[in-house]
Amino acid sequence: MTSTAHIARRTPRLRLPDGTGELLRLAWPVVLARLGIMTMGLTDAIVVGRHSAEQLGFHALGWAPTSVMLTTAVGVLLGVQVMTARRIGEGRRDLTGAVLRRGLVYGAWLGVAAMLALALLGPVFLHHAGLDPALADGATGPLRVFSLSLFPYLISVVCTYFLEALGRPKPGMVAMWVANGVNLAANLWLVPGTSGLPVEGAVASAWATFIARTVLAVWLLVFIARLPEARDLGIFKKPTDGPEVAREQRKIGYGAGASYFIEVGAFAGMTIIAGQFGGVEVAAWTIVLNISAIIFMGPMGLAAATGVLVSRAYGARDRHGVVRSGLIGFGVTVVLTLLICAIVWPGASLIAGSYTRDPALLAVAVPALVLACLFFVADGLQVVAAQALRARADVWLPTAFHLTSYGLIMLPLGWLFAHPLGLGVDGMVWAVIVASLVSAALLCGRFLLLARREL
């Protein structure tokens, strides 16, 4: 009789590719941290919405231009993550502090510039965007307060990128969720207008965001300063690694910032296209977009982890390590997004139903959400591939591919499918599917092409 032990010895074991465990170890805290960013915005919307529907409108309009500027600035700072990981790959951990110090300077300059631009030009934009004057007036207050929170938030982004590149993503995750707790408490205290301070509603919620982001920045700065290896990393030394490294750090950021701006701008344009139909279509598109954004946090975390591992291998001039890390990132992303599709597709009615009970709205949103499953895999692949390319010093082609896919393909197709062809919101989702497939094909193809070249 064959023994159990003998059967166990003969049973083949499933082996994951080398590097998969490291990728997942880096990725899951990043995913939770990115979800924390969305949770903060959701908290604001829920608390303000329960206080006043009118104030919720002011809050949303004040946040819209802020989000475009914020997302672009976050991309511009990506060089911190890439260059820190690259220095580690080169065996020069002592120079990572120089990357951080430059990043903090860039973040401070960006924060001040974005704050001034938004505070001065944002109200002008609101009053010339075709809005009702009362809406524009109501949104101006929260917009100006939101502008103040750009500075601490960008400082926190620099710190988070640095820690992720060091292979320590958990502190950033913990800090983000602590900030979420602060944000919730501040919202509940300030928004009803019973705090004794002269603020309520949307403006009060914007102040809560400012408080939470300041706590986040201070928490991370103190954590980094107290690292046992802080002096060995060169955190307290003036950068001495030369202007070429600084230019490379900025170049990576410029490319990423441009890509982020293109994507955010393109999807804002799609929302305008949805708005040309009416309230039901806009609401349905918003539901699909919100759910897709939450799902996108998974690939975003994998993209950050893939970028760190590719950057390290690139710094070590390990071509096989670069290719292996990129391909593992692609494979894990495909598996994750397919699993998500397997949940969203049959559960679309329940998921959309958590946003609304309106039968007319659900009739539009549910089919569109089912259809959106066709772009989850491609969308996840394209963000991971773009990050992998930037990590191996291919900066501007990903930006060009994003411009082609989302600016030159998605927007025109979105209008064509939605209006002349009469497909409505489903047509807009088809446009995203096409754009995501094109983007994923171009970016993954570029990575595979470069895989054949020596570093």
URMO-V448393 format. One record per run of one state. SS is the DSSP state (~ for helix, > for strand, _ for the rest). FROM is the first residue (numbers start at 1). LEN is the number of residues. If there is no record, write none. Layout:
BEGIN
[[SS & FROM & LEN] [SS & FROM & LEN]]
END
This chain:
BEGIN
[[_ & 1 & 3] [~ & 4 & 7] [_ & 11 & 9] [~ & 20 & 32] [_ & 52 & 1] [~ & 53 & 24] [_ & 77 & 2] [~ & 79 & 11] [_ & 90 & 3] [~ & 93 & 35] [_ & 128 & 5] [~ & 133 & 33] [_ & 166 & 4] [~ & 170 & 21] [_ & 191 & 10] [~ & 201 & 25] [_ & 226 & 17] [~ & 243 & 33] [_ & 276 & 3] [~ & 279 & 37] [_ & 316 & 3] [~ & 319 & 35] [_ & 354 & 5] [~ & 359 & 33] [_ & 392 & 4] [~ & 396 & 25] [_ & 421 & 3] [~ & 424 & 27] [_ & 451 & 5]]
END
